[in-house]
Amino acid sequence: MQRAIQGSPPGFDDLTVHEQIEYVQGLWERIAAREDEVPVPEWHRAELDRRLAEYEAAPNAGRSWEQVEADLCTRLATRR
């Protein structure tokens, strides 16, 4: 049996891994429902500003999702 994580709710460690994942997912959904209360670190905001400025300076420099997805599928296929 695994060591109980300090602060976990009673009985959490007795749940299966699948049940623990469902529990955590439920907690996350409750938090996400109040997104205006979730703190966003300043460095996240700065990174978003940097990326937006980079995009606005050269909007055609990136690749479409379809191009990226096709490349990923090709790379994964060659690994098999």
HTML snippet that shows the backbone in 3Dmol.js (N, CA, C, O; Angstrom):
<script src="https://3Dmol.org/build/3Dmol-min.js"></script>
<div id="view" style="width:600px;height:400px;position:relative"></div>
<script>
const pdb = `
ATOM      1  N   MET A   1       0.839  -1.186   0.000  1.00  0.00           N
ATOM      2  CA  MET A   1       0.000   0.000   0.000  1.00  0.00           C
ATOM      3  C   MET A   1       0.882   1.247   0.000  1.00  0.00           C
ATOM      4  O   MET A   1       1.922   1.290   0.657  1.00  0.00           O
ATOM      5  N   GLN A   2       0.446   2.256  -0.750  1.00  0.00           N
ATOM      6  CA  GLN A   2       1.216   3.490  -0.829  1.00  0.00           C
ATOM      7  C   GLN A   2       1.048   4.316   0.433  1.00  0.00           C
ATOM      8  O   GLN A   2       0.056   4.206   1.154  1.00  0.00           O
ATOM      9  N   ARG A   3       2.041   5.137   0.669  1.00  0.00           N
ATOM     10  CA  ARG A   3       2.000   6.064   1.799  1.00  0.00           C
ATOM     11  C   ARG A   3       0.960   7.134   1.515  1.00  0.00           C
ATOM     12  O   ARG A   3       0.892   7.661   0.405  1.00  0.00           O
ATOM     13  N   ALA A   4       0.154   7.455   2.511  1.00  0.00           N
ATOM     14  CA  ALA A   4      -0.866   8.495   2.354  1.00  0.00           C
ATOM     15  C   ALA A   4      -0.204   9.852   2.159  1.00  0.00           C
ATOM     16  O   ALA A   4       0.753  10.200   2.851  1.00  0.00           O
ATOM     17  N   ILE A   5      -0.726  10.601   1.217  1.00  0.00           N
ATOM     18  CA  ILE A   5      -0.231  11.956   0.979  1.00  0.00           C
ATOM     19  C   ILE A   5      -0.843  12.855   2.031  1.00  0.00           C
ATOM     20  O   ILE A   5      -2.053  12.836   2.255  1.00  0.00           O
ATOM     21  N   GLN A   6      -0.008  13.635   2.666  1.00  0.00           N
ATOM     22  CA  GLN A   6      -0.496  14.534   3.710  1.00  0.00           C
ATOM     23  C   GLN A   6      -1.544  15.474   3.136  1.00  0.00           C
ATOM     24  O   GLN A   6      -1.319  16.113   2.108  1.00  0.00           O
ATOM     25  N   GLY A   7      -2.677  15.554   3.796  1.00  0.00           N
ATOM     26  CA  GLY A   7      -3.726  16.464   3.369  1.00  0.00           C
ATOM     27  C   GLY A   7      -4.738  15.838   2.427  1.00  0.00           C
ATOM     28  O   GLY A   7      -5.700  16.504   2.044  1.00  0.00           O
ATOM     29  N   SER A   8      -4.555  14.571   2.038  1.00  0.00           N
ATOM     30  CA  SER A   8      -5.554  13.957   1.170  1.00  0.00           C
ATOM     31  C   SER A   8      -6.793  13.636   1.998  1.00  0.00           C
ATOM     32  O   SER A   8      -6.690  13.368   3.195  1.00  0.00           O
ATOM     33  N   PRO A   9      -7.962  13.663   1.367  1.00  0.00           N
ATOM     34  CA  PRO A   9      -9.189  13.416   2.122  1.00  0.00           C
ATOM     35  C   PRO A   9      -9.240  11.980   2.642  1.00  0.00           C
ATOM     36  O   PRO A   9      -8.655  11.080   2.038  1.00  0.00           O
ATOM     37  N   PRO A  10      -9.925  11.765   3.740  1.00  0.00           N
ATOM     38  CA  PRO A  10     -10.025  10.413   4.295  1.00  0.00           C
ATOM     39  C   PRO A  10     -10.582   9.443   3.255  1.00  0.00           C
ATOM     40  O   PRO A  10     -11.561   9.741   2.572  1.00  0.00           O
ATOM     41  N   GLY A  11      -9.943   8.282   3.147  1.00  0.00           N
ATOM     42  CA  GLY A  11     -10.390   7.251   2.221  1.00  0.00           C
ATOM     43  C   GLY A  11      -9.847   7.381   0.816  1.00  0.00           C
ATOM     44  O   GLY A  11     -10.012   6.466   0.009  1.00  0.00           O
ATOM     45  N   PHE A  12      -9.203   8.496   0.497  1.00  0.00           N
ATOM     46  CA  PHE A  12      -8.694   8.706  -0.860  1.00  0.00           C
ATOM     47  C   PHE A  12      -7.713   7.612  -1.262  1.00  0.00           C
ATOM     48  O   PHE A  12      -7.765   7.109  -2.384  1.00  0.00           O
ATOM     49  N   ASP A  13      -6.829   7.248  -0.356  1.00  0.00           N
ATOM     50  CA  ASP A  13      -5.822   6.241  -0.670  1.00  0.00           C
ATOM     51  C   ASP A  13      -6.409   4.841  -0.795  1.00  0.00           C
ATOM     52  O   ASP A  13      -5.738   3.934  -1.287  1.00  0.00           O
ATOM     53  N   ASP A  14      -7.643   4.654  -0.359  1.00  0.00           N
ATOM     54  CA  ASP A  14      -8.309   3.355  -0.491  1.00  0.00           C
ATOM     55  C   ASP A  14      -8.990   3.207  -1.849  1.00  0.00           C
ATOM     56  O   ASP A  14      -9.403   2.106  -2.214  1.00  0.00           O
ATOM     57  N   LEU A  15      -9.111   4.292  -2.595  1.00  0.00           N
ATOM     58  CA  LEU A  15      -9.722   4.252  -3.918  1.00  0.00           C
ATOM     59  C   LEU A  15      -8.770   3.631  -4.924  1.00  0.00           C
ATOM     60  O   LEU A  15      -7.554   3.652  -4.736  1.00  0.00           O
ATOM     61  N   THR A  16      -9.331   3.075  -5.998  1.00  0.00           N
ATOM     62  CA  THR A  16      -8.484   2.596  -7.088  1.00  0.00           C
ATOM     63  C   THR A  16      -7.873   3.813  -7.787  1.00  0.00           C
ATOM     64  O   THR A  16      -8.333   4.937  -7.586  1.00  0.00           O
ATOM     65  N   VAL A  17      -6.865   3.599  -8.586  1.00  0.00           N
ATOM     66  CA  VAL A  17      -6.253   4.709  -9.323  1.00  0.00           C
ATOM     67  C   VAL A  17      -7.303   5.368 -10.219  1.00  0.00           C
ATOM     68  O   VAL A  17      -7.352   6.594 -10.314  1.00  0.00           O
ATOM     69  N   HIS A  18      -8.134   4.571 -10.868  1.00  0.00           N
ATOM     70  CA  HIS A  18      -9.183   5.123 -11.725  1.00  0.00           C
ATOM     71  C   HIS A  18     -10.125   6.025 -10.916  1.00  0.00           C
ATOM     72  O   HIS A  18     -10.474   7.119 -11.360  1.00  0.00           O
ATOM     73  N   GLU A  19     -10.533   5.563  -9.735  1.00  0.00           N
ATOM     74  CA  GLU A  19     -11.414   6.359  -8.883  1.00  0.00           C
ATOM     75  C   GLU A  19     -10.722   7.633  -8.397  1.00  0.00           C
ATOM     76  O   GLU A  19     -11.358   8.682  -8.292  1.00  0.00           O
ATOM     77  N   GLN A  20      -9.434   7.546  -8.102  1.00  0.00           N
ATOM     78  CA  GLN A  20      -8.683   8.732  -7.692  1.00  0.00           C
ATOM     79  C   GLN A  20      -8.642   9.748  -8.827  1.00  0.00           C
ATOM     80  O   GLN A  20      -8.804  10.946  -8.599  1.00  0.00           O
ATOM     81  N   ILE A  21      -8.426   9.272 -10.043  1.00  0.00           N
ATOM     82  CA  ILE A  21      -8.394  10.176 -11.203  1.00  0.00           C
ATOM     83  C   ILE A  21      -9.750  10.847 -11.380  1.00  0.00           C
ATOM     84  O   ILE A  21      -9.821  12.052 -11.620  1.00  0.00           O
ATOM     85  N   GLU A  22     -10.830  10.069 -11.263  1.00  0.00           N
ATOM     86  CA  GLU A  22     -12.170  10.652 -11.376  1.00  0.00           C
ATOM     87  C   GLU A  22     -12.410  11.697 -10.288  1.00  0.00           C
ATOM     88  O   GLU A  22     -13.019  12.736 -10.544  1.00  0.00           O
ATOM     89  N   TYR A  23     -11.938  11.424  -9.090  1.00  0.00           N
ATOM     90  CA  TYR A  23     -12.095  12.360  -7.966  1.00  0.00           C
ATOM     91  C   TYR A  23     -11.364  13.666  -8.266  1.00  0.00           C
ATOM     92  O   TYR A  23     -11.920  14.752  -8.105  1.00  0.00           O
ATOM     93  N   VAL A  24     -10.117  13.547  -8.700  1.00  0.00           N
ATOM     94  CA  VAL A  24      -9.315  14.734  -8.995  1.00  0.00           C
ATOM     95  C   VAL A  24      -9.924  15.505 -10.168  1.00  0.00           C
ATOM     96  O   VAL A  24      -9.950  16.736 -10.159  1.00  0.00           O
ATOM     97  N   GLN A  25     -10.410  14.781 -11.174  1.00  0.00           N
ATOM     98  CA  GLN A  25     -11.053  15.444 -12.311  1.00  0.00           C
ATOM     99  C   GLN A  25     -12.271  16.234 -11.840  1.00  0.00           C
ATOM    100  O   GLN A  25     -12.504  17.357 -12.289  1.00  0.00           O
ATOM    101  N   GLY A  26     -13.044  15.641 -10.933  1.00  0.00           N
ATOM    102  CA  GLY A  26     -14.199  16.340 -10.390  1.00  0.00           C
ATOM    103  C   GLY A  26     -13.804  17.599  -9.640  1.00  0.00           C
ATOM    104  O   GLY A  26     -14.463  18.632  -9.755  1.00  0.00           O
ATOM    105  N   LEU A  27     -12.719  17.509  -8.868  1.00  0.00           N
ATOM    106  CA  LEU A  27     -12.224  18.698  -8.163  1.00  0.00           C
ATOM    107  C   LEU A  27     -11.829  19.780  -9.152  1.00  0.00           C
ATOM    108  O   LEU A  27     -12.167  20.951  -8.979  1.00  0.00           O
ATOM    109  N   TRP A  28     -11.102  19.370 -10.204  1.00  0.00           N
ATOM    110  CA  TRP A  28     -10.651  20.343 -11.203  1.00  0.00           C
ATOM    111  C   TRP A  28     -11.844  21.020 -11.874  1.00  0.00           C
ATOM    112  O   TRP A  28     -11.818  22.230 -12.101  1.00  0.00           O
ATOM    113  N   GLU A  29     -12.886  20.258 -12.194  1.00  0.00           N
ATOM    114  CA  GLU A  29     -14.059  20.838 -12.832  1.00  0.00           C
ATOM    115  C   GLU A  29     -14.735  21.858 -11.920  1.00  0.00           C
ATOM    116  O   GLU A  29     -15.253  22.870 -12.394  1.00  0.00           O
ATOM    117  N   ARG A  30     -14.733  21.597 -10.617  1.00  0.00           N
ATOM    118  CA  ARG A  30     -15.301  22.558  -9.667  1.00  0.00           C
ATOM    119  C   ARG A  30     -14.475  23.844  -9.640  1.00  0.00           C
ATOM    120  O   ARG A  30     -15.029  24.941  -9.564  1.00  0.00           O
ATOM    121  N   ILE A  31     -13.159  23.705  -9.703  1.00  0.00           N
ATOM    122  CA  ILE A  31     -12.283  24.883  -9.712  1.00  0.00           C
ATOM    123  C   ILE A  31     -12.448  25.644 -11.024  1.00  0.00           C
ATOM    124  O   ILE A  31     -12.578  26.868 -11.025  1.00  0.00           O
ATOM    125  N   ALA A  32     -12.442  24.914 -12.139  1.00  0.00           N
ATOM    126  CA  ALA A  32     -12.529  25.551 -13.459  1.00  0.00           C
ATOM    127  C   ALA A  32     -13.860  26.285 -13.647  1.00  0.00           C
ATOM    128  O   ALA A  32     -13.938  27.235 -14.426  1.00  0.00           O
ATOM    129  N   ALA A  33     -14.891  25.854 -12.947  1.00  0.00           N
ATOM    130  CA  ALA A  33     -16.186  26.526 -13.053  1.00  0.00           C
ATOM    131  C   ALA A  33     -16.127  27.939 -12.476  1.00  0.00           C
ATOM    132  O   ALA A  33     -16.995  28.766 -12.755  1.00  0.00           O
ATOM    133  N   ARG A  34     -15.110  28.207 -11.681  1.00  0.00           N
ATOM    134  CA  ARG A  34     -14.920  29.543 -11.100  1.00  0.00           C
ATOM    135  C   ARG A  34     -13.625  30.152 -11.633  1.00  0.00           C
ATOM    136  O   ARG A  34     -12.807  30.667 -10.871  1.00  0.00           O
ATOM    137  N   GLU A  35     -13.452  30.085 -12.951  1.00  0.00           N
ATOM    138  CA  GLU A  35     -12.188  30.480 -13.573  1.00  0.00           C
ATOM    139  C   GLU A  35     -11.766  31.906 -13.249  1.00  0.00           C
ATOM    140  O   GLU A  35     -10.574  32.212 -13.237  1.00  0.00           O
ATOM    141  N   ASP A  36     -12.725  32.776 -12.989  1.00  0.00           N
ATOM    142  CA  ASP A  36     -12.372  34.157 -12.667  1.00  0.00           C
ATOM    143  C   ASP A  36     -11.685  34.266 -11.309  1.00  0.00           C
ATOM    144  O   ASP A  36     -11.108  35.307 -10.992  1.00  0.00           O
ATOM    145  N   GLU A  37     -11.739  33.204 -10.502  1.00  0.00           N
ATOM    146  CA  GLU A  37     -11.085  33.207  -9.191  1.00  0.00           C
ATOM    147  C   GLU A  37      -9.722  32.510  -9.211  1.00  0.00           C
ATOM    148  O   GLU A  37      -8.984  32.551  -8.226  1.00  0.00           O
ATOM    149  N   VAL A  38      -9.392  31.869 -10.340  1.00  0.00           N
ATOM    150  CA  VAL A  38      -8.124  31.136 -10.427  1.00  0.00           C
ATOM    151  C   VAL A  38      -6.998  32.138 -10.688  1.00  0.00           C
ATOM    152  O   VAL A  38      -7.039  32.867 -11.679  1.00  0.00           O
ATOM    153  N   PRO A  39      -6.003  32.180  -9.816  1.00  0.00           N
ATOM    154  CA  PRO A  39      -4.911  33.140 -10.013  1.00  0.00           C
ATOM    155  C   PRO A  39      -4.037  32.749 -11.202  1.00  0.00           C
ATOM    156  O   PRO A  39      -3.726  31.575 -11.407  1.00  0.00           O
ATOM    157  N   VAL A  40      -3.653  33.748 -11.971  1.00  0.00           N
ATOM    158  CA  VAL A  40      -2.747  33.531 -13.103  1.00  0.00           C
ATOM    159  C   VAL A  40      -1.440  34.236 -12.771  1.00  0.00           C
ATOM    160  O   VAL A  40      -1.418  35.454 -12.594  1.00  0.00           O
ATOM    161  N   PRO A  41      -0.346  33.474 -12.685  1.00  0.00           N
ATOM    162  CA  PRO A  41       0.939  34.101 -12.363  1.00  0.00           C
ATOM    163  C   PRO A  41       1.325  35.159 -13.400  1.00  0.00           C
ATOM    164  O   PRO A  41       1.012  35.026 -14.583  1.00  0.00           O
ATOM    165  N   GLU A  42       1.991  36.180 -12.951  1.00  0.00           N
ATOM    166  CA  GLU A  42       2.391  37.268 -13.842  1.00  0.00           C
ATOM    167  C   GLU A  42       3.269  36.763 -14.983  1.00  0.00           C
ATOM    168  O   GLU A  42       3.185  37.276 -16.099  1.00  0.00           O
ATOM    169  N   TRP A  43       4.106  35.770 -14.718  1.00  0.00           N
ATOM    170  CA  TRP A  43       4.984  35.275 -15.786  1.00  0.00           C
ATOM    171  C   TRP A  43       4.169  34.583 -16.882  1.00  0.00           C
ATOM    172  O   TRP A  43       4.604  34.561 -18.034  1.00  0.00           O
ATOM    173  N   HIS A  44       3.001  34.019 -16.559  1.00  0.00           N
ATOM    174  CA  HIS A  44       2.125  33.450 -17.592  1.00  0.00           C
ATOM    175  C   HIS A  44       1.586  34.566 -18.483  1.00  0.00           C
ATOM    176  O   HIS A  44       1.568  34.449 -19.708  1.00  0.00           O
ATOM    177  N   ARG A  45       1.148  35.650 -17.844  1.00  0.00           N
ATOM    178  CA  ARG A  45       0.624  36.786 -18.607  1.00  0.00           C
ATOM    179  C   ARG A  45       1.716  37.377 -19.504  1.00  0.00           C
ATOM    180  O   ARG A  45       1.457  37.730 -20.655  1.00  0.00           O
ATOM    181  N   ALA A  46       2.925  37.480 -18.976  1.00  0.00           N
ATOM    182  CA  ALA A  46       4.040  38.024 -19.761  1.00  0.00           C
ATOM    183  C   ALA A  46       4.341  37.118 -20.960  1.00  0.00           C
ATOM    184  O   ALA A  46       4.611  37.604 -22.058  1.00  0.00           O
ATOM    185  N   GLU A  47       4.294  35.811 -20.744  1.00  0.00           N
ATOM    186  CA  GLU A  47       4.562  34.874 -21.840  1.00  0.00           C
ATOM    187  C   GLU A  47       3.472  34.962 -22.904  1.00  0.00           C
ATOM    188  O   GLU A  47       3.773  34.914 -24.097  1.00  0.00           O
ATOM    189  N   LEU A  48       2.229  35.089 -22.496  1.00  0.00           N
ATOM    190  CA  LEU A  48       1.141  35.259 -23.465  1.00  0.00           C
ATOM    191  C   LEU A  48       1.310  36.549 -24.252  1.00  0.00           C
ATOM    192  O   LEU A  48       1.113  36.564 -25.467  1.00  0.00           O
ATOM    193  N   ASP A  49       1.672  37.627 -23.573  1.00  0.00           N
ATOM    194  CA  ASP A  49       1.919  38.897 -24.264  1.00  0.00           C
ATOM    195  C   ASP A  49       3.055  38.764 -25.268  1.00  0.00           C
ATOM    196  O   ASP A  49       2.970  39.283 -26.381  1.00  0.00           O
ATOM    197  N   ARG A  50       4.128  38.062 -24.870  1.00  0.00           N
ATOM    198  CA  ARG A  50       5.276  37.864 -25.759  1.00  0.00           C
ATOM    199  C   ARG A  50       4.867  37.077 -27.001  1.00  0.00           C
ATOM    200  O   ARG A  50       5.230  37.438 -28.121  1.00  0.00           O
ATOM    201  N   ARG A  51       4.117  36.010 -26.798  1.00  0.00           N
ATOM    202  CA  ARG A  51       3.696  35.177 -27.929  1.00  0.00           C
ATOM    203  C   ARG A  51       2.738  35.929 -28.854  1.00  0.00           C
ATOM    204  O   ARG A  51       2.818  35.799 -30.075  1.00  0.00           O
ATOM    205  N   LEU A  52       1.838  36.712 -28.270  1.00  0.00           N
ATOM    206  CA  LEU A  52       0.919  37.488 -29.091  1.00  0.00           C
ATOM    207  C   LEU A  52       1.678  38.514 -29.922  1.00  0.00           C
ATOM    208  O   LEU A  52       1.388  38.692 -31.105  1.00  0.00           O
ATOM    209  N   ALA A  53       2.636  39.180 -29.317  1.00  0.00           N
ATOM    210  CA  ALA A  53       3.435  40.175 -30.049  1.00  0.00           C
ATOM    211  C   ALA A  53       4.227  39.505 -31.168  1.00  0.00           C
ATOM    212  O   ALA A  53       4.352  40.060 -32.259  1.00  0.00           O
ATOM    213  N   GLU A  54       4.761  38.318 -30.900  1.00  0.00           N
ATOM    214  CA  GLU A  54       5.512  37.573 -31.917  1.00  0.00           C
ATOM    215  C   GLU A  54       4.590  37.210 -33.086  1.00  0.00           C
ATOM    216  O   GLU A  54       4.973  37.343 -34.249  1.00  0.00           O
ATOM    217  N   TYR A  55       3.395  36.758 -32.775  1.00  0.00           N
ATOM    218  CA  TYR A  55       2.428  36.427 -33.827  1.00  0.00           C
ATOM    219  C   TYR A  55       2.041  37.661 -34.626  1.00  0.00           C
ATOM    220  O   TYR A  55       2.007  37.620 -35.856  1.00  0.00           O
ATOM    221  N   GLU A  56       1.748  38.766 -33.932  1.00  0.00           N
ATOM    222  CA  GLU A  56       1.326  39.979 -34.627  1.00  0.00           C
ATOM    223  C   GLU A  56       2.430  40.536 -35.514  1.00  0.00           C
ATOM    224  O   GLU A  56       2.146  41.161 -36.536  1.00  0.00           O
ATOM    225  N   ALA A  57       3.685  40.317 -35.135  1.00  0.00           N
ATOM    226  CA  ALA A  57       4.814  40.797 -35.946  1.00  0.00           C
ATOM    227  C   ALA A  57       4.979  39.965 -37.218  1.00  0.00           C
ATOM    228  O   ALA A  57       5.447  40.475 -38.235  1.00  0.00           O
ATOM    229  N   ALA A  58       4.598  38.695 -37.166  1.00  0.00           N
ATOM    230  CA  ALA A  58       4.763  37.817 -38.331  1.00  0.00           C
ATOM    231  C   ALA A  58       3.660  36.754 -38.318  1.00  0.00           C
ATOM    232  O   ALA A  58       3.934  35.594 -38.009  1.00  0.00           O
ATOM    233  N   PRO A  59       2.424  37.127 -38.647  1.00  0.00           N
ATOM    234  CA  PRO A  59       1.301  36.192 -38.540  1.00  0.00           C
ATOM    235  C   PRO A  59       1.404  34.958 -39.432  1.00  0.00           C
ATOM    236  O   PRO A  59       0.757  33.947 -39.160  1.00  0.00           O
ATOM    237  N   ASN A  60       2.198  35.026 -40.480  1.00  0.00           N
ATOM    238  CA  ASN A  60       2.319  33.885 -41.395  1.00  0.00           C
ATOM    239  C   ASN A  60       3.540  33.022 -41.112  1.00  0.00           C
ATOM    240  O   ASN A  60       3.823  32.086 -41.860  1.00  0.00           O
ATOM    241  N   ALA A  61       4.260  33.324 -40.048  1.00  0.00           N
ATOM    242  CA  ALA A  61       5.497  32.596 -39.758  1.00  0.00           C
ATOM    243  C   ALA A  61       5.240  31.190 -39.225  1.00  0.00           C
ATOM    244  O   ALA A  61       6.092  30.312 -39.366  1.00  0.00           O
ATOM    245  N   GLY A  62       4.104  30.971 -38.627  1.00  0.00           N
ATOM    246  CA  GLY A  62       3.814  29.668 -38.038  1.00  0.00           C
ATOM    247  C   GLY A  62       3.263  28.682 -39.050  1.00  0.00           C
ATOM    248  O   GLY A  62       3.165  28.968 -40.243  1.00  0.00           O
ATOM    249  N   ARG A  63       2.905  27.513 -38.538  1.00  0.00           N
ATOM    250  CA  ARG A  63       2.298  26.488 -39.375  1.00  0.00           C
ATOM    251  C   ARG A  63       0.891  26.208 -38.861  1.00  0.00           C
ATOM    252  O   ARG A  63       0.595  26.418 -37.684  1.00  0.00           O
ATOM    253  N   SER A  64       0.042  25.739 -39.742  1.00  0.00           N
ATOM    254  CA  SER A  64      -1.323  25.419 -39.348  1.00  0.00           C
ATOM    255  C   SER A  64      -1.335  24.149 -38.497  1.00  0.00           C
ATOM    256  O   SER A  64      -0.389  23.362 -38.514  1.00  0.00           O
ATOM    257  N   TRP A  65      -2.429  23.968 -37.753  1.00  0.00           N
ATOM    258  CA  TRP A  65      -2.568  22.750 -36.962  1.00  0.00           C
ATOM    259  C   TRP A  65      -2.527  21.526 -37.876  1.00  0.00           C
ATOM    260  O   TRP A  65      -1.942  20.504 -37.516  1.00  0.00           O
ATOM    261  N   GLU A  66      -3.137  21.623 -39.044  1.00  0.00           N
ATOM    262  CA  GLU A  66      -3.151  20.492 -39.966  1.00  0.00           C
ATOM    263  C   GLU A  66      -1.737  20.082 -40.362  1.00  0.00           C
ATOM    264  O   GLU A  66      -1.447  18.890 -40.464  1.00  0.00           O
ATOM    265  N   GLN A  67      -0.853  21.057 -40.587  1.00  0.00           N
ATOM    266  CA  GLN A  67       0.545  20.748 -40.930  1.00  0.00           C
ATOM    267  C   GLN A  67       1.264  20.097 -39.758  1.00  0.00           C
ATOM    268  O   GLN A  67       1.978  19.108 -39.930  1.00  0.00           O
ATOM    269  N   VAL A  68       1.077  20.644 -38.588  1.00  0.00           N
ATOM    270  CA  VAL A  68       1.718  20.094 -37.391  1.00  0.00           C
ATOM    271  C   VAL A  68       1.215  18.679 -37.134  1.00  0.00           C
ATOM    272  O   VAL A  68       2.004  17.777 -36.855  1.00  0.00           O
ATOM    273  N   GLU A  69      -0.102  18.485 -37.226  1.00  0.00           N
ATOM    274  CA  GLU A  69      -0.686  17.162 -36.988  1.00  0.00           C
ATOM    275  C   GLU A  69      -0.152  16.141 -37.988  1.00  0.00           C
ATOM    276  O   GLU A  69       0.186  15.020 -37.608  1.00  0.00           O
ATOM    277  N   ALA A  70      -0.073  16.519 -39.260  1.00  0.00           N
ATOM    278  CA  ALA A  70       0.444  15.599 -40.278  1.00  0.00           C
ATOM    279  C   ALA A  70       1.892  15.215 -39.981  1.00  0.00           C
ATOM    280  O   ALA A  70       2.264  14.050 -40.117  1.00  0.00           O
ATOM    281  N   ASP A  71       2.702  16.177 -39.582  1.00  0.00           N
ATOM    282  CA  ASP A  71       4.098  15.892 -39.233  1.00  0.00           C
ATOM    283  C   ASP A  71       4.189  14.950 -38.042  1.00  0.00           C
ATOM    284  O   ASP A  71       4.994  14.018 -38.045  1.00  0.00           O
ATOM    285  N   LEU A  72       3.370  15.186 -37.026  1.00  0.00           N
ATOM    286  CA  LEU A  72       3.372  14.321 -35.843  1.00  0.00           C
ATOM    287  C   LEU A  72       2.947  12.899 -36.201  1.00  0.00           C
ATOM    288  O   LEU A  72       3.548  11.933 -35.732  1.00  0.00           O
ATOM    289  N   CYS A  73       1.929  12.773 -37.020  1.00  0.00           N
ATOM    290  CA  CYS A  73       1.467  11.447 -37.433  1.00  0.00           C
ATOM    291  C   CYS A  73       2.552  10.705 -38.201  1.00  0.00           C
ATOM    292  O   CYS A  73       2.753   9.507 -38.002  1.00  0.00           O
ATOM    293  N   THR A  74       3.246  11.414 -39.072  1.00  0.00           N
ATOM    294  CA  THR A  74       4.352  10.807 -39.819  1.00  0.00           C
ATOM    295  C   THR A  74       5.462  10.357 -38.896  1.00  0.00           C
ATOM    296  O   THR A  74       5.991   9.255 -39.039  1.00  0.00           O
ATOM    297  N   ARG A  75       5.817  11.214 -37.944  1.00  0.00           N
ATOM    298  CA  ARG A  75       6.886  10.862 -36.998  1.00  0.00           C
ATOM    299  C   ARG A  75       6.503   9.666 -36.140  1.00  0.00           C
ATOM    300  O   ARG A  75       7.326   8.786 -35.885  1.00  0.00           O
ATOM    301  N   LEU A  76       5.257   9.637 -35.698  1.00  0.00           N
ATOM    302  CA  LEU A  76       4.806   8.506 -34.878  1.00  0.00           C
ATOM    303  C   LEU A  76       4.752   7.218 -35.676  1.00  0.00           C
ATOM    304  O   LEU A  76       5.072   6.149 -35.155  1.00  0.00           O
ATOM    305  N   ALA A  77       4.354   7.309 -36.928  1.00  0.00           N
ATOM    306  CA  ALA A  77       4.262   6.119 -37.768  1.00  0.00           C
ATOM    307  C   ALA A  77       5.628   5.490 -37.999  1.00  0.00           C
ATOM    308  O   ALA A  77       5.741   4.269 -38.108  1.00  0.00           O
ATOM    309  N   THR A  78       6.660   6.315 -38.074  1.00  0.00           N
ATOM    310  CA  THR A  78       8.000   5.781 -38.318  1.00  0.00           C
ATOM    311  C   THR A  78       8.609   5.141 -37.076  1.00  0.00           C
ATOM    312  O   THR A  78       9.608   4.430 -37.178  1.00  0.00           O
ATOM    313  N   ARG A  79       8.031   5.381 -35.920  1.00  0.00           N
ATOM    314  CA  ARG A  79       8.539   4.797 -34.679  1.00  0.00           C
ATOM    315  C   ARG A  79       8.022   3.377 -34.459  1.00  0.00           C
ATOM    316  O   ARG A  79       8.561   2.644 -33.629  1.00  0.00           O
ATOM    317  N   ARG A  80       7.020   2.996 -35.169  1.00  0.00           N
ATOM    318  CA  ARG A  80       6.395   1.666 -34.942  1.00  0.00           C
ATOM    319  C   ARG A  80       7.102   0.577 -35.644  1.00  0.00           C
ATOM    320  O   ARG A  80       6.699  -0.582 -35.549  1.00  0.00           O
TER     321      ARG A  80
END
`;
const viewer = $3Dmol.createViewer("view");
viewer.addModel(pdb, "pdb");
viewer.setStyle({}, {cartoon: {color: "spectrum"}});
viewer.zoomTo();
viewer.render();
</script>
